[in-house]
Amino acid sequence: MQGAQDVSPAVDLAVRFVERVQAGGDIGDLLTDDVEEVELPNRVFASGARRDKAAMRAGVERGKTIFAEQRYRIFRAFGDASQAVLEMEWTGVLAVPIGSLAKGATMRAECAFFFDVQGGQIARIRHYDAFDAF
């Protein structure tokens, strides 16, 4: 992780979440039981996506089979006790071919993630992912 500029409670939690996803670790303890993730439409999910806690955890596991490596570079991070915003660059080195990209190729996206925090856990994530063409 590079570039985190704020250490508010929600920002700290959001950065820990991103670090866990990057490492392929378990995110369950960082999330409320009724957490909701909203992914806005993008090149990967043309209609967007909504995920609950189980689907979010499954997505981290699935990511370990699709990507040999994932990295987030944080450009800006700000928030307070109950909300955080991270502006990031995501890159993923493919473990399998996807579309016109061969195994070993790198996917890239510019991302903005908005986190709502309740009781020291993430209750909602809404994100915008602008993927490079592939």
N, C-alpha and C positions, 0 to 999 in steps of 0.2 A: 504494500500500500504506500502510495506517495501523495503528499500534498494536503492531507487533512489539516484544516486550519482552525478548527474550533473544538472545544472539549466539553460542550454542554452535554447533559445526560442523554438526550435523545441522539445527538450526533455521535457520541461514544458508542451507543447501542447500534446505530446504523452502520458505523464503521466495522464494529465487531461482526455484524450480520454479513457484510460484504466480504470480510476476511474469511469467514467460515465457508461461504459459498465458493470463494476462490480456491480454498483448500479442499473442497469436497467434504467438509465436516457436517456434523449434525446441527441443524439450526433450531430444532424443536424447543429448547429451553429459552430461546430468545423471542418466541412468538406466543401471543395469547391463544387460548384454545379456539376462539372464534375469529382468528385473524383472516383477513381478506387481502389477496394480492390482485391488483388490476393492472394488466399489461395492455397498453394502448396499441392499436393496430400498427403493424410494422411488416418488414419483408419476410420475417419468419412466421408470424401469426397475423395473417391478413385481416382477420376479424377481431384481433385482440384476444385476450384470455382473462378468465377469472379463476383464481385458485384458492382453495382452503388450505389449512395447515398440512393435511396429508398429501395433497397434490404438490405443495411447495417442497416438502421433504422428499417426495418421490422425484421431483424435478432436479434436485441437487444430485441424487443418486444416478439419474439418467444422464446428467451432464458428465459424470465420470466415465461413461461409456462412449460418449460422442466426442469429448475433448480430451486431448492428451494433457492440456494445460489451459487454464483460464487466468487472466490477470485483469484487475481493475486499477486504473490510475485516477485518483481523485484530484480534480482541479479546484473545486470549491466545496466547502462543507459549512453549513450554518444551521442554527436552530436554537431551541430552548429545552425546557424540561419535557415538553409534550409533542414536539414535532422537529423534524430534521429534513434537510434537503441536501442531496449529494449530486454534484455534476461530475460525471466520470467518463473515461474512455474504457471500454471493455474490449479485450482481445481474447480469442480462443483458437488454439492450435488444434486442428481436427485430428481425431483418432480414426475417423472413418470419412470417406468421401461424402460430400453433400452438394447436390446440384452440380454446378460446373467446377466446384473446388475439390481438389484431390486430397487424400490423406496427407497430413503434414502442412497443408495450407493454413493460413491465418484468416479468421473472420474478424471483423472489427465493427464496433458501434459506438456512437456518442450517446450518452444516456443521462437522463435526469430522473432521479428517484425521490419521491416524497414519502416520508414515514410519519405515521401517527403512533404515538406511544401512550400506553396506559399501564399504570402499575409497574413500570420498569420493563415492560415487554412491548414488542411491536404488535400493534392492533390492526394496522392497515398500511399497505404499500401500494402506491400508484406510480407507474413508471412509463417513460417515453424512451424508446430505443430506436435510434436512427442508424440502421445498418448500412454499411457500404454494399454496393451491388455485388452479387455473387451468382 
